[in-house]
């Protein structure tokens, strides 16, 4: 498995992996003075030890080590990196085949030293780390560090200093990362084209999903997250694929690829199963498209991402007022969060090694220091509240949804009784959910839409 990974990377045409990783480590070294140890993690078993889930290394390990290598660790002392990994046993080689040696892996990533895992303990004294997701590795971390670990967003010193430093280093992407994200975006665009083509003859959501993920798998990539391919777009994270496709349905597809180096794309399109929008579907789609386009046009260095979200909310409110669904002045409707009845989530998020990049760090990555989440209905799900900077990649994904849990909630129906024309809304019953999402790189002069 590892040998295949290395071949895939070397064929990518990306900037030098070792050079890029070395620059990342040097940037981190300027922000933190204590030693750092990061673990890759390991896959839990599904039902018996040999049947494990597909492995994906911790993104923090992957960012500095560049290897999707299970049961490994790195120690950083300044910009000096030591790789820790045990070479396969004869039994493991029997089942999984030969792979590169520890020294070869170290050379691939520009490591300064490579040692077996038994040597790791001596590097752990006073080291900062980030807790990994799997419990087995986390127990190993705690044993070697001699202390308990908590979720990164709750970390205390020295781990909290490391969390802040990593968030700062990973916030804006280098050339290697952007090359990988462009590769992921290219494959993702092809996957969406295949999904639209497959819809003409498909009978279920699962068939369209299969057509889309086939493109990703054929490119030697994996889905970056559980694909959403559904005629029930009002369920925001719908990962069920058994519904039949019927004329009159809209199909919402939120599907993205992840490269072997771990970099993600995240793209959503919504199209009619029959190939033809109804008039009501077209009206709502045009509003969502307008919000999407206006937001991308407004992105530039220094612009607050919260303002991009509020711009999407205003454009949606303006459109719904023009259709007679909302009643009142759009600005005032947004101030009262009436738009959130139909657009409850934030307009997007950071994108990078994870589809919601660094969200394991909580709001320490997504929110500018000193800022906290609002408790407002229309802002509480905003995942990013920072001024935009060149090198950041964000998603822009406004939507319109008729979510029964919101629209039938007695408290909200009472609160917004005078602001929603419920009879008029009933005429749009064939619009369950529409989302349009693209991945946007902030440049020095504006934007590059990676998934355009």
N, C-alpha and C positions, 0 to 999 in steps of 0.2 A: 504493500500500500504506500509506504513512504517513498520508494523508488519512483513509483508512478507520479506522486505529488511533485517530486523534484523535476521530473521531465516536463510536467505541465508548466511549471514556473519558468523553466529555462526557455520554453518555446513561446512564451507570452509576448516577447518583444518589449517587456517592461524595463524601466531603468534598473541598474544593478541592484539586486536584492541586498547583498552584503553592504554596499555603500549606503543605501537608504536606511538600513537598520542601524548602521553605525551613527549616522546623523541623528536619528531619533534618540539613541541612547545618549549622545552628547547633549542634546537639548534637555533631556530629563536631568542629566547631571548638573546642569546650571540652576535647576530649580529645587533640588533636594540634596542634602549633605549626608544623610544616613545611608547605609547599605540597603539594597532592595533584593528581595527574593520573590520570584513569581512562578507559580506552578501552572502547568498546562491542564491538569485534571485527567479524568478517565471516564469512560462510558459505563453507566450502570447496566446491569443485565436486565433483559426483558422478563425472563422466567427461569432460566438456568444459566450458570456462569458463562458458558461459551456462546450464548445467544445475546449479544449486547446491542444496544442502540448504536447507530452510526456515531462515530466520534467527531467532536468539534472542540478544538482547544479553546481555553479561556481567551477572550479577545485581548486582554491586557498582555498575556504571554505572547500571543500571536503578533501583536503590534511591534514588540521589540525583538522577538525571536524568529518570526517568519516561518515557523514550522508547525504544521498541524500534527504534532507528535504527542501521543498519549504517554502518561506516566513520566513526564519530563519536568525539569525546572531550570530556571536561569538565575544566576546571582549577578547583580550589577553593583560594582563598587566604582563610583564615578561612571565613566563610560566603558570601563573594563567589564567584559561579559564572560562568564563561565557557564557552559552548558553541562547539565547533569542528566544522564540518561543511561539506562542499562541496556546493553546490546541484547538482541533476542537469544533465548536459549535454543539448544538444538530442537527441542520439541516445538517451540514456536516457529522456527524455520521450517520444520516439517509441514506444518499446517498452513503457514502464510507465505512461505517462500523467503529467499534471501533479500536483504535490503542493504542500504548504505551503512557504513560503520559510524561510530560516534565521531571519529575524527573527520570523516567526510562531511557529516552534517555540520560540524563546527566550522569547517572551511566554507561550506555553502552560505552560512549566515554571518561570516566574519567574526566568529567567536574568538576570544583570546585564549581560551583554555577549554578542555572537555574532560569530564570526570564521571565516574559511576555515582549513582545516587547515594551510596554509602558515605561518600565524602561530603554530602550537602550539609550535615549538621554543623560542621565547624564554621560554615558561612552564615549561620542563622542568628548568631548573637547580636542583639540590638537591631536586627533588620526589620524594615517595614515590608508589608505585603498587602495583598487584597484577597479576601476569602473567595475561593472558587465555589461553584454551584454544587458540585457533587460531594456528598457527605463523607465518603471514604477518603478523598484527598484532603478535605478540610480537617479531618481528624489527624492526618499526617502533618499538615501545616501546624496545627496547635501543639502536637507533640514536639516537633522540632524547634518551634519558636518558644515553647514553654509558657504559652498564654492562650486564653480563649479568643476567638475571633467572632466578629459580628458582621452583619451586612455592611457593605462599603459606605452606605449613606449614614450609618450610625458609628462609623469607625472613630476611635480615639487615637491620639499620638502614639507612635510615629506614623501609623497607617493613614490617619487623616491627611497628614502632609503629603503623603504619596498620592492619595486620591485626588487632591487638588492639583498636584503637579501633572499627573497623567491627564486629567481633564484639560488642562491648559495645553499640553503637548498635542493631544489628539483632536483638539477642536478644529484646527485648520489643517488641511491635508497636503502632503508632499506629492512630488511628481509620481512616485511609485503608486501611491494610493489612488491618485486620480486616473492613472493609466488603467489600473485594475477596475475602478468603478466605471470607466468608459467601456471596458470589455463586458462587464456585467450588464450595463445598460443596452449595449448592442444586442446581446443575446436575448435580453428581456423584450426588446422591441420585436424581435423575430417571433418570440413566443406568443406575444399578443396578436400578431398578424396571423399566426397559425390558429389561435383560438377563434378569431373572427371567421376565418375560413371554415373551420370545423363546425361552427354553429349551424351552417346551412343544412347539414345532414345529421347532426347529433340529435339524440332523443332525450339525453339526460345531461345534467351538469358534469357528471363524472367523465363523460366522453370529451367534453371541451377541456376540462382540466388535464386529461391525459394527453391531448394534442399539444397543450401549452408546455407541460412539464417534459414531454418527449424532446422538445427543442432544447430545453435547458440541460437535460441529461446527455443528449447527443453532443453537446458542446463541452462535455466533461466538467460541468458545473452541477450545483445542487440548488433546489429552491432555497431562497434566503429565509423563508418563514413558511408557515402553513398556508398554502394558497387559498384564496377566497375566490370561488367561482360559483356564483349563486344567482338564482332568480329572486331570492329574498334579500335584496340589498339593504333592507331596513335592519337586518341583523348585522351589526358593524363588523364582528369577527366571526362570520359564519363559515365553519369548516366542515359542513356536511354537503355531500355531492349527489344525493339520490333523487332530487326533485326532477320531474320531467320538464322539458322545455316546451312551452305552449305558445302559439301565436298570441301576440299581445304582451308577452312578458319582456321585461328588460333583463339582460344578463350583466351582472357586475362582476368584473374579473380584476382582482388585486393580486398580482403574481410578479415575483421578482427573482432574479438569478443571483447566485453567490459564486465567486470565483474560487479556485483551489486555495488561493492565499487568504480567503475569508471575506472579501469585500463585496458589498451588497448593492443591488438595485431594488427599487420599490416603485411600482407603476400600477395605476388603476385606470381602466377604461370601462365604459358602460355602453352597451349597444342593444338594439332591439333584436329579439330572436328571429322575427319575421323578416328583418332587413329594413323595416319601415317603422319610424316613430309614429305614434298617434299624435294628434294635435296637442293634447295635454302633456304628453311626454316630451314633445319637442319644445314646448314653452318652458318647462322646468329645466330641461337640458341646456337650453340657451342661457338661462340665468346662471347655472353652475359653471358653464363655460366662460361666461363673462367674468365671474368672480375669479376663476382660475387665471384667466389672461391678465386681468387688472393687477392681480397680486404679483405675477411674474414681472410685469412691466415696472412695478414699484420697487423691486428688490435692487439694492445697491449697497456698497459698503457704508456703514454708519446708520443705516435704517434699522429701527427697532422691529424685531420680528413680531412683537405684540401688535404693532401697528399694521403689519401685513395681515394678521388674523382679524383685526377689527375692520380692515378694508374689505376682506372677504365677507364678513358679517353685514357690512353696510350694503354691498352690492347685492347680496342675497335678499336683504330686507327691501331694497328698492324694487327688485324684480317681483317679489311676492306682493308688495303693495300694488304694483302695476297690474298684477293678475287678480287683485281683489281678495287675496288670501289673508294678508295682513292689513290692518287698518291703522293709519297714523303716519307721522313723519319718520322716515327711515332712521335718522340719527337717534330720535327718542326711543324707537323700538329696540335699537341695539343697546341703548343705555338701560333699558328694562329687561334685556336678555330675551326678548320675544323671539328673536331669530333662532335661539338655541333649542326651541321646540323642534326645529327641523334640521339644525346643524349644531349638535351638542358637543362635538369634539373640537380640538384645536385644529388649526389649518395645516399643521404638519409637525415635523420633528427633525432632529439631526439624523444624518445618514453616514455610514462609514463601514466599519468592520461588523457592526450589527445594524439590522434594519432600523431599530430605534437606538441609535448609537449612544453608548455609555449610559443607558438608562438603568443599568445595574448600580450606578453610582447615585441614583435618585436625582433630585433636582440640583445636586452639586455641579453637574455638568450642564444641564439644560438651562439653569437660571444664573444670571449674573450675580456675583457675590453681593449679599445684602438684600436680595429680592426673595420673596416667598410667594407661594401660590395664592391666588385669590380664591375666596369662597363663593364668588358669584357663579350663578348657573351658566353664564355664557363664557366664563374664563377658567373655571376650575380644572378643565382638562387640557389646558394649554401646556404642551410639553417643552416648549422652548421660549425663553424670555430673556434674550440677549440682543445687543446691537450686532448686526451682521458684519462679518469681516471677510476679506478676500481669502479664499481657500476653504471656507465653510461650504458644506453641501447640505442642503435642506430639502425637504419635500414640501410641495404645495398641493393640497388635496381638499379643496372645498367640496361640500356635498349637500344633498337634500335627502332627508329620510322621513318616512312616516312610521315612527316607532310606537307601537301600541302602548308600551310602558310609559311613554311620555304623554302622548296625545290623549290617553284615557285616564291619566292620573287626576283624581278629583281636585287636588290642591292646585295643580297647574291649570286645569280647565277653569277653575274659579279665578285664579290670578290673572289669566290672560283672556277672560271671557269677552272683554270689550275690544281686544286687539286682534282676535282671530275670527274670520268669517267662516264658521264651521260648515255651513251649508255650501259655501263656495268651495271649500277644501274637499268636500265629498265628491266633487266633480273630477278630482285628480286621483281617484282611487287606484288607477292603473300605474301610478308612479310610487313604487315601494321604496326604492333607493337609487340614487345616482351619485357617483363620485368620479371625479377626474383628477388624476394625480401624476405629477412629474417630479423628477429629481433635478434640482437646480444648484449649480455651482456659482457661488458668488465670486466674481472676478474684480480686478482693480477698477474696471470701467463699467461693470454691469453684471450680466449673467451669461452662463452657458447652460442651456437645458439639455441635460445628458440623455434624457429619454424622449426627446422631441420626435 
